[in-house]
Amino acid sequence: MNISERVTQEFGSVPEPDISLVIANPYIYKQSSIEILKYFVNVKKMPGVYVTVNMPYESVRQSLADAGIDTRMIIFVDAITKTVGGNVDKVNGCFFLNRINDLTDMAVAISNAIQAISTDNKFIMLDSVSTLLIYNNNTSVSKFIHFLTGKMRMWKMNGILLSLSTVNDTDFLSQLTLFCDRRIELDN
């Protein structure tokens, strides 16, 4: 079964709203995130918020557009462009954060992005819990994810937390699993 079929199978059989922790190996990580977004945006016709901590907004937007995803249905929260010293021009549909390790600022930007979507049926996708761990300690990330999943439940919305399967801390991943409705493991 290919990644697209697996994503459709996993997400198509779940009552909404749903919060999923998706664990993917590094070889299919990018394709997994594209297929998940393709499912929510193209198949479900659902607008959403994509929090990118892995790749700058322009790179992500271009990859998604190349994959046939309507990026006008996504509001981006970019935590990496300024962190790596990229130039940021004001862009409609994107909130640029000053630092990837300012999780409070990230929470505020996500909240603002969610409020900018007028429909009730929407999603949030955080593209890399693993990358957050590079810039923040496990406890801070765990508290942030707990807060974020609580907000998702209050907002009655779908959530996707994407993490690499190479995260060495099984206690950390177990804790994140507790915050979610289910855990999906994608491999090749």
C-alpha positions as CSV (number, residue, x, y, z in Angstrom):
1,M,0.0,0.0,0.0
2,N,1.5,3.4,-1.0
3,I,1.6,6.4,1.3
4,S,-1.5,8.1,-0.4
5,E,-3.6,5.0,0.1
6,R,-2.4,4.6,3.7
7,V,-3.3,8.2,4.5
8,T,-6.7,7.8,2.9
9,Q,-7.3,4.6,4.9
10,E,-6.1,6.1,8.2
11,F,-7.9,9.4,8.0
12,G,-11.0,8.3,6.1
13,S,-12.1,5.9,8.7
14,V,-12.1,8.2,11.7
15,P,-14.8,10.4,13.2
16,E,-14.0,14.1,13.2
17,P,-12.7,16.0,15.0
18,D,-9.6,13.9,15.5
19,I,-6.1,14.5,16.7
20,S,-3.4,12.2,15.3
21,L,0.2,11.8,16.1
22,V,1.8,10.6,12.8
23,I,5.2,9.0,13.1
24,A,7.1,8.7,9.8
25,N,10.5,7.5,8.9
26,P,12.9,10.0,7.4
27,Y,12.8,8.5,3.9
28,I,9.1,9.2,3.5
29,Y,8.7,12.1,5.8
30,K,8.2,14.9,3.2
31,Q,5.9,12.7,1.0
32,S,3.9,11.8,4.1
33,S,3.2,15.5,5.0
34,I,2.3,16.2,1.4
35,E,-0.1,13.3,1.2
36,I,-1.8,14.3,4.5
37,L,-2.2,17.8,3.3
38,K,-3.5,16.6,-0.1
39,Y,-6.1,14.5,1.7
40,F,-7.4,17.3,3.9
41,V,-7.2,20.1,1.4
42,N,-8.0,18.3,-1.9
43,V,-10.2,15.4,-0.8
44,K,-11.9,16.8,2.3
45,K,-11.9,20.4,0.9
46,M,-11.0,21.6,4.4
47,P,-9.0,24.8,5.0
48,G,-6.3,24.6,7.6
49,V,-3.2,25.9,9.4
50,Y,0.2,24.5,8.5
51,V,2.9,25.1,11.1
52,T,6.3,24.7,9.5
53,V,9.3,24.4,11.7
54,N,11.2,22.3,9.2
55,M,11.4,24.3,6.0
56,P,10.9,28.0,5.2
57,Y,7.4,29.1,4.0
58,E,8.3,29.7,0.4
59,S,9.9,26.2,0.0
60,V,6.9,24.5,1.6
61,R,4.4,26.5,-0.4
62,Q,6.2,25.7,-3.6
63,S,6.4,21.9,-2.8
64,L,2.7,21.8,-2.0
65,A,1.7,23.8,-5.1
66,D,3.9,21.4,-7.2
67,A,2.0,18.5,-5.6
68,G,-1.3,20.0,-6.8
69,I,-2.4,21.3,-3.3
70,D,-4.4,24.5,-3.3
71,T,-2.2,26.6,-1.0
72,R,-4.8,29.3,-0.8
73,M,-6.7,27.1,1.6
74,I,-3.8,27.0,4.0
75,I,-2.6,29.7,6.4
76,F,1.0,29.1,7.2
77,V,2.9,29.7,10.5
78,D,6.6,29.8,9.7
79,A,8.9,29.4,12.6
80,I,12.1,28.7,10.6
81,T,12.7,31.5,8.0
82,K,13.7,34.2,10.5
83,T,15.5,31.7,12.7
84,V,17.9,30.9,9.9
85,G,18.3,34.5,8.9
86,G,16.0,34.6,5.9
87,N,14.5,37.8,4.5
88,V,10.8,38.1,5.2
89,D,8.4,40.2,3.2
90,K,4.9,40.6,4.4
91,V,2.9,37.7,2.8
92,N,-0.8,37.3,3.0
93,G,-1.6,33.9,4.5
94,C,1.6,33.5,6.5
95,F,2.6,34.4,10.0
96,F,6.4,34.6,10.4
97,L,7.8,33.9,13.9
98,N,11.0,35.5,15.2
99,R,12.4,32.4,16.9
100,I,11.6,28.7,16.7
101,N,12.1,28.3,20.5
102,D,9.4,30.9,21.4
103,L,6.6,28.5,21.9
104,T,4.3,31.1,23.4
105,D,4.7,33.2,20.2
106,M,4.0,30.1,18.2
107,A,0.8,29.4,20.2
108,V,-0.4,33.0,19.7
109,A,0.3,32.8,15.9
110,I,-1.6,29.5,15.6
111,S,-4.5,31.0,17.5
112,N,-4.6,34.0,15.2
113,A,-4.3,31.8,12.1
114,I,-7.2,29.6,13.3
115,Q,-9.4,32.7,13.9
116,A,-8.7,33.9,10.4
117,I,-10.4,30.8,9.0
118,S,-14.2,31.5,9.1
119,T,-15.4,27.9,8.6
120,D,-15.9,25.5,11.5
121,N,-14.5,22.5,9.8
122,K,-10.7,23.0,9.7
123,F,-7.4,21.4,10.6
124,I,-4.0,22.2,12.1
125,M,-0.8,20.4,11.0
126,L,2.5,20.8,12.9
127,D,5.1,19.6,10.5
128,S,7.8,18.5,12.9
129,V,7.7,17.8,16.6
130,S,11.1,16.3,16.0
131,T,12.5,19.7,14.9
132,L,11.0,21.4,17.9
133,L,13.1,19.1,20.0
134,I,16.3,20.5,18.4
135,Y,15.5,24.0,19.7
136,N,13.6,23.2,22.9
137,N,13.8,20.7,25.7
138,N,11.4,17.7,25.9
139,T,9.5,19.2,28.8
140,S,8.8,22.5,27.0
141,V,7.7,20.7,23.8
142,S,5.5,18.3,25.7
143,K,3.8,21.2,27.6
144,F,3.4,23.0,24.3
145,I,1.8,20.0,22.6
146,H,-0.4,19.4,25.6
147,F,-1.6,23.0,25.4
148,L,-2.0,22.8,21.6
149,T,-4.0,19.6,21.6
150,G,-6.2,21.1,24.4
151,K,-6.9,24.1,22.2
152,M,-7.7,21.8,19.2
153,R,-10.3,20.0,21.3
154,M,-11.8,23.3,22.4
155,W,-11.9,24.5,18.8
156,K,-13.4,21.1,17.8
157,M,-10.9,20.7,15.0
158,N,-8.7,18.1,13.4
159,G,-5.1,18.0,14.3
160,I,-2.0,16.3,12.9
161,L,1.3,16.2,14.7
162,L,4.0,14.9,12.5
163,S,7.2,13.4,14.0
164,L,10.2,11.4,12.8
165,S,10.4,7.8,13.8
166,T,14.0,8.4,14.8
167,V,13.1,10.3,18.0
168,N,15.1,8.3,20.5
169,D,12.9,9.2,23.6
170,T,10.2,6.6,23.7
171,D,8.8,8.2,26.9
172,F,8.4,11.5,25.1
173,L,6.5,9.9,22.2
174,S,4.4,7.9,24.6
175,Q,3.5,11.1,26.4
176,L,2.5,12.7,23.1
177,T,0.4,9.7,22.2
178,L,-1.6,10.3,25.4
179,F,-2.5,13.8,24.2
180,C,-3.8,12.5,20.8
181,D,-6.8,10.3,19.8
182,R,-4.5,7.9,17.9
183,R,-1.0,7.2,16.7
184,I,-0.3,6.4,13.1
185,E,3.0,4.9,12.1
186,L,4.0,5.3,8.4
187,D,6.9,3.5,7.0
188,N,8.0,2.6,3.5
